[in-house]
Amino acid sequence: DFLCISLVNGFIQLRYNLGDKTVILQTFQKVHANGNTWHSLKAGRAGNEGYLDLDGINITQKASPGMNALDAHTDFFVGGVSSLSLVNSMAVENEPTGFTGCIREIVINNKELKLTVTDPNGGANVGDCDGTVCGYAVCKNNGTCQVENSGFSCSCPQEWVGSTCEQSIHCSQNRCGSQALCIPQPTSASYVCVCALGWSGKYCDSKIRFFIAKFIGNSYIKYTDPYYGKRDLQYSRISLNFTTSQTEGLIVWMGKGEDEDNDFLAIGLANGTLKVVINLGERISVPLIHSKYSTCCDEKWHFVTVVQNQTCIKVYLDEELILFEDIDPQRKYTALNYGGICYFGGFEIGREVSIVTAGLFQKEFVGKIKDVVLFQDSKKIQLMTGEGYNVYDGNYGN
């Protein structure tokens, strides 16, 4: 399998192969090869349907039935490869050659790559494209970079301060606790404090403990399973109690949530109904929804258990078996390789649920969660030992 973007006779070309055939997309227009014009390029695939966008002009290719997962567990190369023999003959139109020019702001699956000297795994014959210490995006928030004898300085817009214009003027004198985030509120010329897990109060200066976690919509807990290395991943189990008044929300996501090929088991609400989705590999994610139970958003406590026995999935709601399905009778993938990571209520600040879950769930969870048990453990997990923000004691108001 491969996915390759190349420059061919002045046109941008996207080629990818998911194991059955090579798909080729090419832009309508040529790039300006004058050396001083930056172009914006977006390319990728959703399943086996590809898209290519150069400076806002989009090309998509409707996919015929076939494989829909990219199995390319190799290094990610930019501008060239360590050996031309690594390039699949179908990945480029002509003989493969390295790129000559400048590249900046590479974003893969919503995560920007740091194109610095120290961050990549390796490379050769790459220099600073700008030619000065200013480079690209040294100054944040539309600040202007100026070369100085001692390095550089940033001239900041009036709303921003700091050596790289990184801090809002509304947060420059904030009283948020050391573990909190300051979120500027420009319309009211003020700020709000977002509290780290275990803290509460207007300025996040009150230490709290809880056994019932209260999520308010822009909240999350990321829990790392200390026993992951000893788990039998062909037989997974999670149970918990939840209560909510909302019809949409992600309750729990067992999995790293970094890219579309990560295994996961997810529980949430969609249209007021309990929704369970599991992916054991090759993005075969099967949503399990039971329409009879539309009473999950009644502000009462509900007990949900999901059991994975290889490819057989059982879902219990309030001690009653409501779903039982074999999601892959061929038993191609039977283990839930979730990486030991469990998210509750949502994901890190700035990572929207609808984007990370590829539309499987629409919103962060608003409500309460308690009594979480993984696998056949005799003890409930301590949510307080995770990391997160905006989670409060469910026994009390904020």
LONU-652911 format. One record per residue (C-alpha): chain; residue in one letter; x, y, z. Coordinates in pm, 1 decimal, decimal comma. Example, Ala and Ser with C-alpha at 12.3 -4.5 7.8 and 13.67 -1.06 7.14 Angstrom:
BEGIN
<pt A a <1230,0 -450,0 780,0>>,
<pt A s <1367,0 -106,0 714,0>>,
This chain:
BEGIN
<pt A d <0,0 0,0 0,0>>,
<pt A f <110,5 358,7 -56,1>>,
<pt A l <-3,5 720,6 -82,1>>,
<pt A c <214,2 959,5 -280,2>>,
<pt A i <191,0 1327,4 -380,3>>,
<pt A s <422,4 1439,5 -658,5>>,
<pt A l <485,6 1716,1 -911,0>>,
<pt A v <445,7 1590,4 -1270,1>>,
<pt A n <506,5 1825,0 -1565,2>>,
<pt A g <390,4 2119,2 -1352,6>>,
<pt A f <74,6 1946,7 -1225,2>>,
<pt A i <16,0 1803,7 -876,7>>,
<pt A q <-60,6 1434,2 -878,2>>,
<pt A l <-200,1 1214,0 -599,7>>,
<pt A r <-158,5 839,3 -628,2>>,
<pt A y <-264,2 578,9 -373,9>>,
<pt A n <-308,5 203,4 -358,9>>,
<pt A l <-497,6 27,7 -79,0>>,
<pt A g <-401,9 -319,9 -193,7>>,
<pt A d <-612,7 -378,0 -503,1>>,
<pt A k <-560,3 -96,0 -756,3>>,
<pt A t <-377,9 233,8 -800,1>>,
<pt A v <-596,4 547,8 -805,1>>,
<pt A i <-458,7 860,3 -977,7>>,
<pt A l <-586,6 1218,1 -936,7>>,
<pt A q <-428,8 1520,4 -1106,0>>,
<pt A t <-496,3 1893,1 -1064,6>>,
<pt A f <-652,6 2091,2 -1348,5>>,
<pt A q <-405,6 2377,6 -1315,2>>,
<pt A k <-27,2 2392,1 -1304,2>>,
<pt A v <170,1 2532,7 -1011,3>>,
<pt A h <365,5 2857,2 -1051,2>>,
<pt A a <729,6 2759,5 -1079,5>>,
<pt A n <865,7 3112,2 -1031,3>>,
<pt A g <1004,8 3032,9 -687,4>>,
<pt A n <814,6 3303,4 -498,9>>,
<pt A t <452,7 3182,1 -499,4>>,
<pt A w <321,6 2968,4 -214,8>>,
<pt A h <50,8 2714,4 -298,0>>,
<pt A s <-201,6 2554,3 -63,7>>,
<pt A l <-241,5 2180,3 -119,5>>,
<pt A k <-487,8 1942,7 44,3>>,
<pt A a <-497,9 1575,1 -42,8>>,
<pt A g <-615,9 1250,9 109,3>>,
<pt A r <-880,0 986,0 110,6>>,
<pt A a <-1196,6 888,6 295,6>>,
<pt A g <-1212,3 512,4 268,1>>,
<pt A n <-1116,9 447,4 -93,8>>,
<pt A e <-1248,2 781,7 -225,3>>,
<pt A g <-967,1 1026,3 -294,4>>,
<pt A y <-957,8 1405,9 -306,2>>,
<pt A l <-703,8 1662,7 -422,2>>,
<pt A d <-730,4 2039,2 -375,9>>,
<pt A l <-483,6 2295,1 -509,8>>,
<pt A d <-548,8 2657,1 -407,8>>,
<pt A g <-919,4 2588,5 -351,2>>,
<pt A i <-989,2 2397,5 -674,1>>,
<pt A n <-1102,0 2049,8 -576,1>>,
<pt A i <-1092,3 1716,2 -755,7>>,
<pt A t <-1248,9 1401,5 -611,6>>,
<pt A q <-1260,0 1049,8 -742,5>>,
<pt A k <-1566,6 839,9 -673,1>>,
<pt A a <-1447,3 504,3 -558,3>>,
<pt A s <-1551,4 168,0 -691,4>>,
<pt A p <-1602,5 -109,5 -434,9>>,
<pt A g <-1278,5 -240,5 -295,2>>,
<pt A m <-1035,1 -213,3 -7,9>>,
<pt A n <-1063,0 99,3 206,6>>,
<pt A a <-769,3 91,7 450,8>>,
<pt A l <-415,6 219,5 397,7>>,
<pt A d <-169,9 -28,8 548,3>>,
<pt A a <148,1 177,5 527,8>>,
<pt A h <324,7 126,3 858,7>>,
<pt A t <649,4 287,6 745,7>>,
<pt A d <827,0 618,1 786,8>>,
<pt A f <665,5 927,3 636,2>>,
<pt A f <892,3 1092,5 380,5>>,
<pt A v <880,0 1459,6 273,3>>,
<pt A g <1061,5 1593,8 -33,1>>,
<pt A g <1236,1 1268,3 -115,2>>,
<pt A v <1323,7 925,8 23,2>>,
<pt A s <1635,1 774,2 175,3>>,
<pt A s <1655,9 531,3 -116,0>>,
<pt A l <1472,4 557,2 -447,6>>,
<pt A s <1427,7 180,2 -440,6>>,
<pt A l <1169,3 234,5 -165,9>>,
<pt A v <933,8 406,5 -413,4>>,
<pt A n <669,8 178,6 -561,8>>,
<pt A s <684,5 189,8 -941,5>>,
<pt A m <314,3 281,5 -952,9>>,
<pt A a <353,3 570,4 -705,5>>,
<pt A v <503,8 810,8 -963,1>>,
<pt A e <454,4 865,7 -1334,2>>,
<pt A n <822,2 902,3 -1426,9>>,
<pt A e <1147,3 797,8 -1264,4>>,
<pt A p <1135,7 914,8 -899,2>>,
<pt A t <1338,5 1226,3 -818,5>>,
<pt A g <1365,3 1441,1 -507,4>>,
<pt A f <1167,5 1765,3 -474,4>>,
<pt A t <1337,9 2103,2 -523,7>>,
<pt A g <1158,8 2391,6 -356,5>>,
<pt A c <1009,5 2489,4 -22,4>>,
<pt A i <753,0 2307,1 193,4>>,
<pt A r <587,4 2436,2 509,6>>,
<pt A e <290,8 2373,8 737,9>>,
<pt A i <241,1 2000,5 681,0>>,
<pt A v <-68,2 1874,0 865,4>>,
<pt A i <-137,5 1499,5 880,2>>,
<pt A n <-473,8 1391,9 1026,0>>,
<pt A n <-512,7 1731,4 1198,8>>,
<pt A k <-164,7 1714,4 1352,4>>,
<pt A e <104,5 1954,8 1226,9>>,
<pt A l <449,6 1809,7 1167,4>>,
<pt A k <737,8 2007,3 1314,1>>,
<pt A l <978,3 2073,6 1029,1>>,
<pt A t <1278,0 2148,4 1246,3>>,
<pt A v <1631,3 2014,6 1267,5>>,
<pt A t <1558,7 1799,0 1573,1>>,
<pt A d <1203,2 1667,4 1530,5>>,
<pt A p <1225,3 1439,9 1220,9>>,
<pt A n <1377,7 1091,4 1243,4>>,
<pt A g <1634,1 1182,1 979,1>>,
<pt A g <1702,0 1360,3 653,8>>,
<pt A a <1967,4 1505,4 427,8>>,
<pt A n <2035,8 1814,1 212,1>>,
<pt A v <1757,4 2024,7 365,2>>,
<pt A g <1811,3 2392,3 445,3>>,
<pt A d <1621,5 2688,6 581,9>>,
<pt A c <1390,5 2800,4 303,0>>,
<pt A d <1340,9 3153,9 437,7>>,
<pt A g <1712,0 3212,6 482,7>>,
<pt A t <1668,6 3409,0 807,0>>,
<pt A v <1589,8 3334,6 1169,8>>,
<pt A c <1231,7 3447,0 1105,0>>,
<pt A g <1127,6 3155,5 889,8>>,
<pt A y <764,0 3047,9 889,0>>,
<pt A a <523,8 3115,0 1177,3>>,
<pt A v <787,5 3224,4 1428,5>>,
<pt A c <551,9 3499,3 1539,2>>,
<pt A k <208,6 3371,9 1635,1>>,
<pt A n <-134,4 3528,7 1583,3>>,
<pt A n <-43,2 3736,3 1276,1>>,
<pt A g <259,9 3894,1 1438,3>>,
<pt A t <532,7 4034,5 1210,9>>,
<pt A c <885,1 3894,3 1239,2>>,
<pt A q <1185,8 4125,7 1212,2>>,
<pt A v <1546,5 4011,0 1190,3>>,
<pt A e <1769,6 4158,0 1462,8>>,
<pt A n <2143,4 4131,4 1530,7>>,
<pt A s <2067,0 3910,4 1828,2>>,
<pt A g <1810,3 3698,7 1644,0>>,
<pt A f <1457,4 3819,7 1580,0>>,
<pt A s <1176,0 4018,3 1734,0>>,
<pt A c <800,3 4011,0 1682,9>>,
<pt A s <575,3 4308,6 1629,3>>,
<pt A c <239,3 4197,4 1771,4>>,
<pt A p <-118,9 4296,1 1690,8>>,
<pt A q <-277,9 4497,1 1971,7>>,
<pt A e <-463,1 4195,9 2113,4>>,
<pt A w <-142,9 3991,9 2167,0>>,
<pt A v <177,2 4019,7 2370,4>>,
<pt A g <483,2 3806,4 2444,8>>,
<pt A s <813,1 3743,1 2267,7>>,
<pt A t <631,6 3554,2 1990,5>>,
<pt A c <285,3 3713,7 2031,1>>,
<pt A e <170,4 3394,2 2199,0>>,
<pt A q <-31,9 3544,5 2483,7>>,
<pt A s <-360,0 3733,1 2467,9>>,
<pt A i <-358,6 4069,6 2645,1>>,
<pt A h <-666,7 3947,8 2829,3>>,
<pt A c <-460,0 3667,9 2986,9>>,
<pt A s <-143,9 3866,8 3054,0>>,
<pt A q <-250,8 3943,7 3410,5>>,
<pt A n <-464,1 3634,4 3469,9>>,
<pt A r <-511,7 3477,6 3812,2>>,
<pt A c <-564,8 3120,8 3688,0>>,
<pt A g <-390,3 2855,0 3893,2>>,
<pt A s <-64,3 2704,8 3772,1>>,
<pt A q <-240,2 2392,4 3641,9>>,
<pt A a <-514,0 2586,5 3460,7>>,
<pt A l <-552,9 2721,9 3109,0>>,
<pt A c <-643,4 3084,5 3049,1>>,
<pt A i <-896,5 3128,5 2769,2>>,
<pt A p <-929,9 3490,1 2648,4>>,
<pt A q <-1276,7 3641,8 2604,3>>,
<pt A p <-1212,9 3938,9 2370,7>>,
<pt A t <-1576,8 4047,7 2348,0>>,
<pt A s <-1586,3 4113,1 2722,1>>,
<pt A a <-1216,2 4207,8 2749,8>>,
<pt A s <-1170,7 3934,9 3011,4>>,
<pt A y <-1081,6 3567,3 3045,0>>,
<pt A v <-1200,7 3241,0 3193,2>>,
<pt A c <-994,6 2971,8 3361,9>>,
<pt A v <-1021,4 2611,0 3245,7>>,
<pt A c <-937,1 2385,0 3537,8>>,
<pt A a <-709,1 2084,4 3520,0>>,
<pt A l <-837,4 1756,2 3659,7>>,
<pt A g <-853,4 1777,5 4039,3>>,
<pt A w <-904,2 2152,8 4057,0>>,
<pt A s <-1211,1 2373,8 4075,5>>,
<pt A g <-1321,5 2731,8 4137,9>>,
<pt A k <-1327,6 3048,4 3929,0>>,
<pt A y <-948,4 3058,7 3928,1>>,
<pt A c <-898,3 2681,4 3960,2>>,
<pt A d <-734,0 2725,1 4298,3>>,
<pt A s <-947,4 2478,1 4498,4>>,
<pt A k <-824,4 2118,7 4518,0>>,
<pt A i <-1103,6 1861,0 4476,6>>,
<pt A r <-1149,5 1485,1 4481,0>>,
<pt A f <-1443,9 1296,5 4339,8>>,
<pt A f <-1577,9 951,3 4260,2>>,
<pt A i <-1854,6 1075,7 4031,7>>,
<pt A a <-1717,1 1276,0 3736,6>>,
<pt A k <-1928,1 1564,4 3607,2>>,
<pt A f <-1868,6 1666,4 3244,6>>,
<pt A i <-1991,2 2005,5 3122,4>>,
<pt A g <-1940,8 1976,6 2746,5>>,
<pt A n <-1583,2 2093,6 2692,3>>,
<pt A s <-1449,9 1836,2 2936,8>>,
<pt A y <-1243,8 1520,6 2905,2>>,
<pt A i <-1047,1 1265,8 3102,8>>,
<pt A k <-764,7 1068,4 2943,0>>,
<pt A y <-695,6 753,4 3143,3>>,
<pt A t <-394,2 528,9 3082,7>>,
<pt A d <-454,5 164,7 3171,3>>,
<pt A p <-156,0 48,7 3382,6>>,
<pt A y <-235,9 -317,8 3311,9>>,
<pt A y <-262,2 -286,9 2934,2>>,
<pt A g <48,2 -498,8 2868,4>>,
<pt A k <-107,1 -792,1 3056,6>>,
<pt A r <-454,2 -774,9 2901,4>>,
<pt A d <-594,8 -1043,8 2673,0>>,
<pt A l <-709,0 -809,3 2397,0>>,
<pt A q <-929,2 -1071,4 2232,2>>,
<pt A y <-1161,8 -1054,1 2533,0>>,
<pt A s <-1226,9 -693,5 2630,6>>,
<pt A r <-1492,2 -556,0 2862,9>>,
<pt A i <-1594,2 -216,0 2995,6>>,
<pt A s <-1883,1 -120,2 3222,1>>,
<pt A l <-1992,5 209,8 3373,9>>,
<pt A n <-2286,2 413,1 3503,0>>,
<pt A f <-2388,8 737,0 3334,1>>,
<pt A t <-2662,3 997,0 3355,1>>,
<pt A t <-2744,2 1280,0 3115,5>>,
<pt A s <-3021,8 1499,7 2978,6>>,
<pt A q <-2859,0 1531,4 2635,8>>,
<pt A t <-2942,6 1330,4 2322,5>>,
<pt A e <-2588,1 1343,7 2177,6>>,
<pt A g <-2247,8 1284,0 2333,4>>,
<pt A l <-1937,8 1063,8 2347,9>>,
<pt A i <-1926,4 878,0 2679,1>>,
<pt A v <-1609,6 671,7 2638,1>>,
<pt A w <-1356,4 601,5 2362,9>>,
<pt A m <-1118,9 310,0 2426,1>>,
<pt A g <-836,2 376,5 2182,6>>,
<pt A k <-561,3 623,7 2100,8>>,
<pt A g <-779,4 828,7 1864,8>>,
<pt A e <-475,5 947,6 1669,1>>,
<pt A d <-568,2 834,4 1318,6>>,
<pt A e <-834,8 640,4 1132,5>>,
<pt A d <-648,1 309,3 1151,0>>,
<pt A n <-639,5 293,2 1533,8>>,
<pt A d <-851,0 20,7 1694,0>>,
<pt A f <-1122,9 148,1 1923,8>>,
<pt A l <-1435,9 66,3 2119,9>>,
<pt A a <-1670,0 359,4 2173,1>>,
<pt A i <-1989,8 418,2 2369,1>>,
<pt A g <-2205,2 726,0 2331,4>>,
<pt A l <-2543,2 871,7 2250,4>>,
<pt A a <-2691,4 947,6 1909,5>>,
<pt A n <-3043,2 1085,2 1876,4>>,
<pt A g <-3108,3 992,0 2238,6>>,
<pt A t <-3018,2 628,1 2177,1>>,
<pt A l <-2724,5 426,9 2305,7>>,
<pt A k <-2467,0 379,8 2028,7>>,
<pt A v <-2169,6 143,1 2042,0>>,
<pt A v <-1901,0 133,5 1772,4>>,
<pt A i <-1605,1 -103,0 1753,6>>,
<pt A n <-1312,3 -124,5 1512,0>>,
<pt A l <-1075,6 -420,6 1536,5>>,
<pt A g <-875,7 -337,8 1224,9>>,
<pt A e <-897,4 -223,4 863,5>>,
<pt A r <-1148,9 42,0 971,9>>,
<pt A i <-1429,1 -213,4 990,6>>,
<pt A s <-1616,8 1,9 1239,5>>,
<pt A v <-1965,5 -132,8 1299,3>>,
<pt A p <-2216,6 98,4 1472,2>>,
<pt A l <-2454,4 -93,6 1698,1>>,
<pt A i <-2770,9 101,7 1778,1>>,
<pt A h <-3084,2 -18,4 1954,2>>,
<pt A s <-3371,9 213,4 1873,4>>,
<pt A k <-3605,1 72,0 2138,6>>,
<pt A y <-3404,3 234,3 2412,8>>,
<pt A s <-3452,1 607,2 2363,4>>,
<pt A t <-3473,1 681,3 2734,4>>,
<pt A c <-3100,2 720,0 2800,8>>,
<pt A c <-3128,7 1099,3 2826,7>>,
<pt A d <-3383,8 1103,6 3110,2>>,
<pt A e <-3137,2 1221,5 3381,4>>,
<pt A k <-3158,2 879,7 3550,1>>,
<pt A w <-2857,2 657,8 3611,7>>,
<pt A h <-2805,0 387,5 3349,3>>,
<pt A f <-2563,3 95,8 3366,7>>,
<pt A v <-2398,4 -6,0 3039,5>>,
<pt A t <-2164,1 -298,3 2973,2>>,
<pt A v <-1992,8 -385,8 2645,9>>,
<pt A v <-1826,2 -725,4 2609,7>>,
<pt A q <-1598,1 -814,8 2318,3>>,
<pt A n <-1528,7 -1186,6 2268,6>>,
<pt A q <-1307,0 -1177,5 1959,7>>,
<pt A t <-1553,9 -1053,5 1694,3>>,
<pt A c <-1869,9 -1118,2 1896,0>>,
<pt A i <-2003,3 -806,8 2067,6>>,
<pt A k <-2260,7 -800,3 2347,8>>,
<pt A v <-2412,0 -479,2 2481,5>>,
<pt A y <-2607,9 -471,0 2808,4>>,
<pt A l <-2815,6 -174,6 2923,5>>,
<pt A d <-2943,0 -177,7 3280,0>>,
<pt A e <-2854,8 -549,3 3307,7>>,
<pt A e <-3053,1 -643,0 2994,8>>,
<pt A l <-2886,8 -775,7 2678,2>>,
<pt A i <-2992,3 -532,3 2404,1>>,
<pt A l <-2740,4 -608,1 2127,7>>,
<pt A f <-2554,6 -922,0 2022,2>>,
<pt A e <-2368,3 -927,2 1693,7>>,
<pt A d <-2074,0 -1097,4 1526,1>>,
<pt A i <-1914,6 -807,5 1339,3>>,
<pt A d <-1678,4 -1026,1 1133,5>>,
<pt A p <-1760,6 -1396,9 1104,6>>,
<pt A q <-1438,4 -1443,8 904,6>>,
<pt A r <-1239,9 -1363,4 1223,2>>,
<pt A k <-981,3 -1162,1 1030,2>>,
<pt A y <-914,5 -931,4 1325,9>>,
<pt A t <-1002,3 -1048,1 1676,2>>,
<pt A a <-808,0 -823,8 1918,4>>,
<pt A l <-889,8 -473,9 2043,3>>,
<pt A n <-548,3 -304,9 2030,0>>,
<pt A y <-661,3 11,3 2206,2>>,
<pt A g <-314,6 118,2 2320,8>>,
<pt A g <-410,2 132,6 2687,1>>,
<pt A i <-581,9 470,0 2638,5>>,
<pt A c <-940,0 550,7 2743,5>>,
<pt A y <-1101,0 889,9 2684,8>>,
<pt A f <-1409,8 985,9 2883,4>>,
<pt A g <-1643,5 1267,2 2779,9>>,
<pt A g <-1436,8 1389,5 2485,4>>,
<pt A f <-1080,6 1455,2 2372,0>>,
<pt A e <-808,4 1710,4 2439,9>>,
<pt A i <-902,6 2077,8 2410,1>>,
<pt A g <-905,0 2174,0 2044,1>>,
<pt A r <-981,4 1819,2 1922,8>>,
<pt A e <-1349,6 1812,8 1829,2>>,
<pt A v <-1538,6 1489,6 1886,0>>,
<pt A s <-1705,7 1498,1 1544,4>>,
<pt A i <-1365,1 1524,2 1372,7>>,
<pt A v <-1169,6 1271,4 1581,8>>,
<pt A t <-1450,1 1013,7 1555,1>>,
<pt A a <-1502,6 1084,9 1182,2>>,
<pt A g <-1865,7 1174,8 1246,8>>,
<pt A l <-1954,3 867,1 1451,9>>,
<pt A f <-2036,3 1097,9 1744,1>>,
<pt A q <-2125,7 1464,4 1720,9>>,
<pt A k <-2057,4 1623,6 2059,8>>,
<pt A e <-1872,9 1605,6 2388,2>>,
<pt A f <-2061,9 1442,4 2674,9>>,
<pt A v <-2263,5 1652,5 2918,9>>,
<pt A g <-2355,8 1455,0 3228,5>>,
<pt A k <-2201,3 1230,1 3493,0>>,
<pt A i <-2000,3 905,7 3486,4>>,
<pt A k <-1912,5 670,2 3770,9>>,
<pt A d <-1819,8 310,2 3855,1>>,
<pt A v <-1596,1 243,0 3553,3>>,
<pt A v <-1457,2 -111,1 3540,2>>,
<pt A l <-1220,6 -243,6 3272,2>>,
<pt A f <-1206,5 -611,0 3172,8>>,
<pt A q <-1272,7 -834,0 3474,4>>,
<pt A d <-1092,1 -610,2 3723,6>>,
<pt A s <-1214,2 -633,5 4080,9>>,
<pt A k <-1170,1 -259,2 4138,4>>,
<pt A k <-1319,2 42,5 3968,4>>,
<pt A i <-1069,1 266,7 3794,6>>,
<pt A q <-983,0 593,4 3966,7>>,
<pt A l <-1069,9 862,3 3712,3>>,
<pt A m <-886,4 1115,1 3928,1>>,
<pt A t <-555,1 950,6 3834,1>>,
<pt A g <-597,3 1045,8 3468,3>>,
<pt A e <-537,1 1380,2 3299,7>>,
<pt A g <-801,1 1619,9 3178,7>>,
<pt A y <-980,5 1951,3 3207,9>>,
<pt A n <-1316,8 2090,7 3311,6>>,
<pt A v <-1428,9 1784,8 3508,2>>,
<pt A y <-1596,5 1842,8 3843,1>>,
<pt A d <-1736,6 1659,1 4143,0>>,
<pt A g <-2063,8 1499,4 4038,2>>,
<pt A n <-2192,5 1499,5 4394,6>>,
<pt A y <-2209,4 1879,2 4400,5>>,
<pt A g <-2264,3 2180,5 4173,9>>,
<pt A n <-1960,4 2359,9 4031,7>>,
